Structures are given as C-alpha cells and as structure tokens.
Amino acid sequence: MSLPLTHPDLRALLAATLAATPSAGAVICLCAAWCGTCRAFEPGFRQAALAHPGLAFRWLDVEDEADALGDLDIETFPTLVIGAANGAPRFAGPVPPQPAQIGRLLHSLGL
C-alpha cells in the first residue's frame, strides 16, 4: 500500500534527510533489522547509492528511528520514499526487493 504523498510526516522525513545531505533528491529505504528481506535488499540499496551519487540515500530502521517517521504507518518492507531536491515527495510505497527496481524507479521519476 502506497503512502499518501501529501502526508506531512513524509515531507518532514524528506526535509530532514535533504538537510543532512543536500542533493538533487533523496531515496529513503524504510526497513527493519529483523526483516530478512530488508537485510537481503540492503547491499543492492548501497550499490544504487553508489550508482546515483547526486542523490541522498538513507537506510532507516523503522524501529530504531521511529521518531523520524511521525505518524507514518509502514506495513510492507522494503518501502521506499523518494523526493525531489525541494523535498516534494515523488514516490512512497513498497517495492519488490530487487535492487534494479531502484534504478528503474528513479529513471521513471526523472531523477
């Protein structure tokens, strides 16, 4: 289930990420340490970060950093949040745990 792009906590999460790493946009993976799918996805996420150095990539454990999520309810892992440089959300929802999906999604969003 996708997250509403107008959710204020989604915008706050993107703003905080971009404030820490100013860039052309942000890609945040919402995950959990206990999730085997997330652990398997992480190396590909890290590779995508290397392939897209102009974007800020953030791996966010939903339990360790619960305060950063506000009222966002994450039901499916991995969930990606992608935003433009101005903090406007462009995508927020679960993705198949295949690292190539990140590049295709970024391309489709023009990032």
Biotite code that builds the C-alpha atoms (Angstrom):
import biotite.structure as struc

atoms = struc.array([
    struc.Atom([0.000, 0.000, 0.000], chain_id="A", res_id=1, res_name="MET", atom_name="CA", element="C"),
    struc.Atom([1.451, 3.377, -1.014], chain_id="A", res_id=2, res_name="SER", atom_name="CA", element="C"),
    struc.Atom([1.780, 6.219, 1.438], chain_id="A", res_id=3, res_name="LEU", atom_name="CA", element="C"),
    struc.Atom([-0.103, 9.447, 0.669], chain_id="A", res_id=4, res_name="PRO", atom_name="CA", element="C"),
    struc.Atom([2.364, 11.875, -0.929], chain_id="A", res_id=5, res_name="LEU", atom_name="CA", element="C"),
    struc.Atom([0.665, 14.748, 0.889], chain_id="A", res_id=6, res_name="THR", atom_name="CA", element="C"),
    struc.Atom([1.307, 13.319, 4.382], chain_id="A", res_id=7, res_name="HIS", atom_name="CA", element="C"),
    struc.Atom([3.149, 15.999, 6.399], chain_id="A", res_id=8, res_name="PRO", atom_name="CA", element="C"),
    struc.Atom([5.378, 13.440, 8.148], chain_id="A", res_id=9, res_name="ASP", atom_name="CA", element="C"),
    struc.Atom([6.522, 12.169, 4.759], chain_id="A", res_id=10, res_name="LEU", atom_name="CA", element="C"),
    struc.Atom([7.544, 15.691, 3.788], chain_id="A", res_id=11, res_name="ARG", atom_name="CA", element="C"),
    struc.Atom([9.287, 16.145, 7.163], chain_id="A", res_id=12, res_name="ALA", atom_name="CA", element="C"),
    struc.Atom([11.252, 12.911, 6.677], chain_id="A", res_id=13, res_name="LEU", atom_name="CA", element="C"),
    struc.Atom([12.420, 14.058, 3.245], chain_id="A", res_id=14, res_name="LEU", atom_name="CA", element="C"),
    struc.Atom([13.271, 17.541, 4.524], chain_id="A", res_id=15, res_name="ALA", atom_name="CA", element="C"),
    struc.Atom([15.381, 16.127, 7.364], chain_id="A", res_id=16, res_name="ALA", atom_name="CA", element="C"),
    struc.Atom([17.229, 13.800, 5.002], chain_id="A", res_id=17, res_name="THR", atom_name="CA", element="C"),
    struc.Atom([17.928, 16.577, 2.496], chain_id="A", res_id=18, res_name="LEU", atom_name="CA", element="C"),
    struc.Atom([19.014, 18.966, 5.257], chain_id="A", res_id=19, res_name="ALA", atom_name="CA", element="C"),
    struc.Atom([21.610, 16.421, 6.385], chain_id="A", res_id=20, res_name="ALA", atom_name="CA", element="C"),
    struc.Atom([22.801, 15.743, 2.809], chain_id="A", res_id=21, res_name="THR", atom_name="CA", element="C"),
    struc.Atom([21.871, 18.475, 0.320], chain_id="A", res_id=22, res_name="PRO", atom_name="CA", element="C"),
    struc.Atom([21.441, 16.855, -3.081], chain_id="A", res_id=23, res_name="SER", atom_name="CA", element="C"),
    struc.Atom([19.295, 16.583, -6.203], chain_id="A", res_id=24, res_name="ALA", atom_name="CA", element="C"),
    struc.Atom([16.847, 14.391, -4.318], chain_id="A", res_id=25, res_name="GLY", atom_name="CA", element="C"),
    struc.Atom([16.523, 11.731, -1.651], chain_id="A", res_id=26, res_name="ALA", atom_name="CA", element="C"),
    struc.Atom([15.924, 7.989, -1.593], chain_id="A", res_id=27, res_name="VAL", atom_name="CA", element="C"),
    struc.Atom([14.983, 6.578, 1.802], chain_id="A", res_id=28, res_name="ILE", atom_name="CA", element="C"),
    struc.Atom([14.516, 2.872, 2.436], chain_id="A", res_id=29, res_name="CYS", atom_name="CA", element="C"),
    struc.Atom([12.217, 2.165, 5.358], chain_id="A", res_id=30, res_name="LEU", atom_name="CA", element="C"),
    struc.Atom([13.173, -1.213, 6.753], chain_id="A", res_id=31, res_name="CYS", atom_name="CA", element="C"),
    struc.Atom([13.516, -3.267, 9.911], chain_id="A", res_id=32, res_name="ALA", atom_name="CA", element="C"),
    struc.Atom([16.575, -5.083, 11.252], chain_id="A", res_id=33, res_name="ALA", atom_name="CA", element="C"),
    struc.Atom([14.520, -8.225, 11.921], chain_id="A", res_id=34, res_name="TRP", atom_name="CA", element="C"),
    struc.Atom([13.312, -8.373, 8.291], chain_id="A", res_id=35, res_name="CYS", atom_name="CA", element="C"),
    struc.Atom([15.263, -10.910, 6.236], chain_id="A", res_id=36, res_name="GLY", atom_name="CA", element="C"),
    struc.Atom([14.016, -9.367, 3.007], chain_id="A", res_id=37, res_name="THR", atom_name="CA", element="C"),
    struc.Atom([15.396, -5.978, 4.077], chain_id="A", res_id=38, res_name="CYS", atom_name="CA", element="C"),
    struc.Atom([18.761, -7.486, 5.011], chain_id="A", res_id=39, res_name="ARG", atom_name="CA", element="C"),
    struc.Atom([18.962, -9.137, 1.588], chain_id="A", res_id=40, res_name="ALA", atom_name="CA", element="C"),
    struc.Atom([17.951, -5.870, -0.129], chain_id="A", res_id=41, res_name="PHE", atom_name="CA", element="C"),
    struc.Atom([20.470, -3.647, 1.689], chain_id="A", res_id=42, res_name="GLU", atom_name="CA", element="C"),
    struc.Atom([23.586, -4.449, -0.406], chain_id="A", res_id=43, res_name="PRO", atom_name="CA", element="C"),
    struc.Atom([21.689, -3.587, -3.597], chain_id="A", res_id=44, res_name="GLY", atom_name="CA", element="C"),
    struc.Atom([20.428, -0.378, -1.993], chain_id="A", res_id=45, res_name="PHE", atom_name="CA", element="C"),
    struc.Atom([24.024, 0.555, -1.151], chain_id="A", res_id=46, res_name="ARG", atom_name="CA", element="C"),
    struc.Atom([25.057, -0.190, -4.753], chain_id="A", res_id=47, res_name="GLN", atom_name="CA", element="C"),
    struc.Atom([22.243, 2.034, -6.045], chain_id="A", res_id=48, res_name="ALA", atom_name="CA", element="C"),
    struc.Atom([23.571, 4.827, -3.821], chain_id="A", res_id=49, res_name="ALA", atom_name="CA", element="C"),
    struc.Atom([26.995, 4.469, -5.432], chain_id="A", res_id=50, res_name="LEU", atom_name="CA", element="C"),
    struc.Atom([25.412, 4.498, -8.902], chain_id="A", res_id=51, res_name="ALA", atom_name="CA", element="C"),
    struc.Atom([23.493, 7.725, -8.121], chain_id="A", res_id=52, res_name="HIS", atom_name="CA", element="C"),
    struc.Atom([25.975, 9.973, -6.262], chain_id="A", res_id=53, res_name="PRO", atom_name="CA", element="C"),
    struc.Atom([23.865, 13.087, -6.841], chain_id="A", res_id=54, res_name="GLY", atom_name="CA", element="C"),
    struc.Atom([21.098, 11.743, -4.600], chain_id="A", res_id=55, res_name="LEU", atom_name="CA", element="C"),
    struc.Atom([20.999, 11.349, -0.819], chain_id="A", res_id=56, res_name="ALA", atom_name="CA", element="C"),
    struc.Atom([20.396, 7.711, 0.133], chain_id="A", res_id=57, res_name="PHE", atom_name="CA", element="C"),
    struc.Atom([19.265, 6.815, 3.650], chain_id="A", res_id=58, res_name="ARG", atom_name="CA", element="C"),
    struc.Atom([18.655, 3.400, 5.225], chain_id="A", res_id=59, res_name="TRP", atom_name="CA", element="C"),
    struc.Atom([16.163, 3.974, 8.041], chain_id="A", res_id=60, res_name="LEU", atom_name="CA", element="C"),
    struc.Atom([15.239, 1.245, 10.518], chain_id="A", res_id=61, res_name="ASP", atom_name="CA", element="C"),
    struc.Atom([11.605, 1.900, 11.450], chain_id="A", res_id=62, res_name="VAL", atom_name="CA", element="C"),
    struc.Atom([12.144, 0.670, 14.997], chain_id="A", res_id=63, res_name="GLU", atom_name="CA", element="C"),
    struc.Atom([15.499, 2.308, 15.740], chain_id="A", res_id=64, res_name="ASP", atom_name="CA", element="C"),
    struc.Atom([14.396, 5.627, 14.237], chain_id="A", res_id=65, res_name="GLU", atom_name="CA", element="C"),
    struc.Atom([10.661, 5.521, 14.946], chain_id="A", res_id=66, res_name="ALA", atom_name="CA", element="C"),
    struc.Atom([10.634, 9.209, 15.921], chain_id="A", res_id=67, res_name="ASP", atom_name="CA", element="C"),
    struc.Atom([11.713, 10.168, 12.396], chain_id="A", res_id=68, res_name="ALA", atom_name="CA", element="C"),
    struc.Atom([8.544, 8.580, 10.985], chain_id="A", res_id=69, res_name="LEU", atom_name="CA", element="C"),
    struc.Atom([5.996, 10.535, 12.974], chain_id="A", res_id=70, res_name="GLY", atom_name="CA", element="C"),
    struc.Atom([2.567, 9.048, 12.217], chain_id="A", res_id=71, res_name="ASP", atom_name="CA", element="C"),
    struc.Atom([3.646, 7.181, 9.058], chain_id="A", res_id=72, res_name="LEU", atom_name="CA", element="C"),
    struc.Atom([2.466, 3.576, 9.192], chain_id="A", res_id=73, res_name="ASP", atom_name="CA", element="C"),
    struc.Atom([4.768, 1.189, 7.341], chain_id="A", res_id=74, res_name="ILE", atom_name="CA", element="C"),
    struc.Atom([3.134, -2.156, 6.598], chain_id="A", res_id=75, res_name="GLU", atom_name="CA", element="C"),
    struc.Atom([5.358, -3.657, 3.882], chain_id="A", res_id=76, res_name="THR", atom_name="CA", element="C"),
    struc.Atom([9.133, -3.950, 3.657], chain_id="A", res_id=77, res_name="PHE", atom_name="CA", element="C"),
    struc.Atom([11.066, -2.641, 1.904], chain_id="A", res_id=78, res_name="PRO", atom_name="CA", element="C"),
    struc.Atom([9.262, 0.662, 1.422], chain_id="A", res_id=79, res_name="THR", atom_name="CA", element="C"),
    struc.Atom([10.979, 3.446, -0.491], chain_id="A", res_id=80, res_name="LEU", atom_name="CA", element="C"),
    struc.Atom([10.399, 7.163, -0.118], chain_id="A", res_id=81, res_name="VAL", atom_name="CA", element="C"),
    struc.Atom([11.762, 9.241, -2.984], chain_id="A", res_id=82, res_name="ILE", atom_name="CA", element="C"),
    struc.Atom([11.710, 13.010, -3.112], chain_id="A", res_id=83, res_name="GLY", atom_name="CA", element="C"),
    struc.Atom([12.973, 15.868, -5.227], chain_id="A", res_id=84, res_name="ALA", atom_name="CA", element="C"),
    struc.Atom([15.626, 18.375, -4.128], chain_id="A", res_id=85, res_name="ALA", atom_name="CA", element="C"),
    struc.Atom([12.915, 20.726, -2.850], chain_id="A", res_id=86, res_name="ASN", atom_name="CA", element="C"),
    struc.Atom([11.580, 17.975, -0.547], chain_id="A", res_id=87, res_name="GLY", atom_name="CA", element="C"),
    struc.Atom([8.474, 17.268, -2.628], chain_id="A", res_id=88, res_name="ALA", atom_name="CA", element="C"),
    struc.Atom([7.598, 13.564, -2.385], chain_id="A", res_id=89, res_name="PRO", atom_name="CA", element="C"),
    struc.Atom([7.648, 11.823, -5.764], chain_id="A", res_id=90, res_name="ARG", atom_name="CA", element="C"),
    struc.Atom([7.086, 8.206, -4.650], chain_id="A", res_id=91, res_name="PHE", atom_name="CA", element="C"),
    struc.Atom([6.307, 6.478, -1.363], chain_id="A", res_id=92, res_name="ALA", atom_name="CA", element="C"),
    struc.Atom([5.455, 2.815, -1.206], chain_id="A", res_id=93, res_name="GLY", atom_name="CA", element="C"),
    struc.Atom([6.653, -0.765, -1.128], chain_id="A", res_id=94, res_name="PRO", atom_name="CA", element="C"),
    struc.Atom([8.890, -2.062, -3.892], chain_id="A", res_id=95, res_name="VAL", atom_name="CA", element="C"),
    struc.Atom([9.879, -5.562, -4.967], chain_id="A", res_id=96, res_name="PRO", atom_name="CA", element="C"),
    struc.Atom([13.106, -6.422, -3.119], chain_id="A", res_id=97, res_name="PRO", atom_name="CA", element="C"),
    struc.Atom([15.169, -6.285, -6.295], chain_id="A", res_id=98, res_name="GLN", atom_name="CA", element="C"),
    struc.Atom([17.869, -3.598, -6.377], chain_id="A", res_id=99, res_name="PRO", atom_name="CA", element="C"),
    struc.Atom([17.370, -2.980, -10.120], chain_id="A", res_id=100, res_name="ALA", atom_name="CA", element="C"),
    struc.Atom([13.920, -1.639, -9.238], chain_id="A", res_id=101, res_name="GLN", atom_name="CA", element="C"),
    struc.Atom([15.548, 1.405, -7.644], chain_id="A", res_id=102, res_name="ILE", atom_name="CA", element="C"),
    struc.Atom([17.265, 2.490, -10.846], chain_id="A", res_id=103, res_name="GLY", atom_name="CA", element="C"),
    struc.Atom([14.142, 1.918, -12.934], chain_id="A", res_id=104, res_name="ARG", atom_name="CA", element="C"),
    struc.Atom([12.026, 3.868, -10.473], chain_id="A", res_id=105, res_name="LEU", atom_name="CA", element="C"),
    struc.Atom([14.495, 6.765, -10.344], chain_id="A", res_id=106, res_name="LEU", atom_name="CA", element="C"),
    struc.Atom([14.611, 6.848, -14.147], chain_id="A", res_id=107, res_name="HIS", atom_name="CA", element="C"),
    struc.Atom([10.804, 6.886, -14.388], chain_id="A", res_id=108, res_name="SER", atom_name="CA", element="C"),
    struc.Atom([10.715, 9.823, -11.936], chain_id="A", res_id=109, res_name="LEU", atom_name="CA", element="C"),
    struc.Atom([13.364, 11.727, -13.886], chain_id="A", res_id=110, res_name="GLY", atom_name="CA", element="C"),
    struc.Atom([15.902, 11.601, -11.068], chain_id="A", res_id=111, res_name="LEU", atom_name="CA", element="C"),
])
